[in-house]
Amino acid sequence: MELSTERPVGMGVGSIPVSKVWDYMDRFGLPDWWEPILLQADASIVSSANKESSDGKESASKHKGPAIKSANNNVGGIGRSPVRPE
């Protein structure tokens, strides 16, 4: 049983539900003092993963080059020769 497969899927990485952590602890006979350790480790993983994904989105938008304008001033005009921006 792997706890990471219990994460909800959405806009980012979600936390493992506490009920699944309890199921995991019961299944492997872990004492109760493992609960905060598992939850803190999960919170750290979620924070790190969401930070990486948001950094990737920001850096991609920061590094966009200038758009090439077409003759009718629309970006990406089909069948028209590009016009250099002034």
C-alpha positions as CSV (number, residue, x, y, z in Angstrom):
1,M,0.0,0.0,0.0
2,E,1.4,3.3,-1.1
3,L,0.0,6.5,0.5
4,S,1.0,8.8,-2.4
5,T,-1.6,7.1,-4.6
6,E,-4.3,8.5,-2.3
7,R,-3.6,12.1,-3.2
8,P,-6.5,14.1,-4.7
9,V,-5.9,15.2,-8.3
10,G,-6.6,18.8,-9.2
11,M,-4.8,22.1,-9.9
12,G,-1.8,21.0,-7.8
13,V,-0.6,18.3,-5.5
14,G,-3.0,17.7,-2.7
15,S,-2.6,16.3,0.8
16,I,-3.2,12.7,1.6
17,P,-6.5,12.4,3.6
18,V,-6.0,11.7,7.3
19,S,-8.3,8.7,7.0
20,K,-5.9,7.1,4.6
21,V,-3.0,7.8,6.9
22,W,-4.9,6.1,9.7
23,D,-5.7,3.1,7.4
24,Y,-2.0,2.9,6.6
25,M,-1.0,3.0,10.2
26,D,-3.5,0.3,11.1
27,R,-2.4,-1.9,8.2
28,F,1.2,-1.8,9.2
29,G,0.7,-1.7,13.0
30,L,2.4,1.7,13.4
31,P,2.0,3.3,16.8
32,D,0.0,6.6,17.1
33,W,3.1,8.7,17.4
34,W,3.7,8.1,13.7
35,E,0.6,10.1,12.7
36,P,2.2,13.6,13.1
37,I,5.4,12.5,11.4
38,L,3.5,11.2,8.4
39,L,1.3,14.3,8.2
40,Q,4.3,16.6,8.5
41,A,6.3,14.7,5.9
42,D,3.2,14.9,3.6
43,A,2.8,18.7,4.2
44,S,6.5,19.2,3.3
45,I,6.1,17.2,0.0
46,V,3.0,19.0,-1.0
47,S,4.5,22.4,-0.3
48,S,7.7,21.6,-2.2
49,A,5.8,20.0,-5.2
50,N,3.4,23.0,-5.5
51,K,6.2,25.5,-5.2
52,E,8.1,23.7,-8.0
53,S,5.1,23.7,-10.3
54,S,4.3,27.3,-9.7
55,D,7.9,28.3,-10.2
56,G,7.9,26.4,-13.6
57,K,4.8,28.3,-14.7
58,E,6.2,31.7,-13.7
59,S,9.6,31.0,-15.4
60,A,7.9,29.9,-18.6
61,S,5.9,33.1,-18.8
62,K,8.9,35.3,-18.0
63,H,10.9,33.8,-20.8
64,K,8.5,34.3,-23.7
65,G,10.0,36.1,-26.6
66,P,8.4,39.0,-28.5
67,A,5.4,38.0,-30.6
68,I,5.7,38.4,-34.4
69,K,2.8,40.5,-35.7
70,S,1.2,39.8,-39.0
71,A,0.3,42.4,-41.7
72,N,-3.2,43.0,-40.1
73,N,-1.7,43.3,-36.6
74,N,-3.0,39.9,-35.4
75,V,-0.6,37.6,-33.8
76,G,-0.1,34.4,-35.7
77,G,-2.1,35.3,-38.8
78,I,-2.4,32.3,-41.1
79,G,-1.2,32.8,-44.7
80,R,0.2,36.3,-44.2
81,S,3.9,37.2,-44.1
82,P,5.1,38.3,-40.6
83,V,5.9,42.0,-40.0
84,R,8.8,42.8,-37.7
85,P,7.7,44.7,-34.5
86,E,9.0,48.3,-34.4
